[in-house]
Amino acid sequence: MKVFDDQMTIGNCPCNRMTEREDWTEGTVITKHGIVEVYTEGGEDVRGFTKVSVVHDGILRTRSVYDKRYTQRGLVTLANRYAEEICG
């Protein structure tokens, strides 16, 4: 298991924490709109699945993407875009 902890300031810079295993990655991405939880799984023999979740106005909003596994960089991009769409 690898744990990636990016100790940046909260504000304009993201502060990300990701845990990566062979067949899945999960983590937290802090965006300027809030905290987004991310999860992705899949592999050569397993169908891909990705989920992003953010709380906005007291409601947990979740989006699932099927047949796609994202890289860590892709998860951060997806989290920022989703938070912008929901909260921006």
QUIWOJO-V787964 format. One record per run of one state. SS is the DSSP state (a for helix, b for strand, c for the rest). FROM is the first residue (numbers start at 1). TO is the last residue. Records with the same first field share a line. If there is no record, write none. Layout:
SS=FROM-TO + FROM-TO
//
This chain:
c=1-1 + 6-14 + 21-23 + 32-33 + 42-48 + 57-58 + 67-71 + 88-88
b=2-5 + 15-20 + 24-31 + 34-41 + 49-56 + 59-66
a=72-87
//
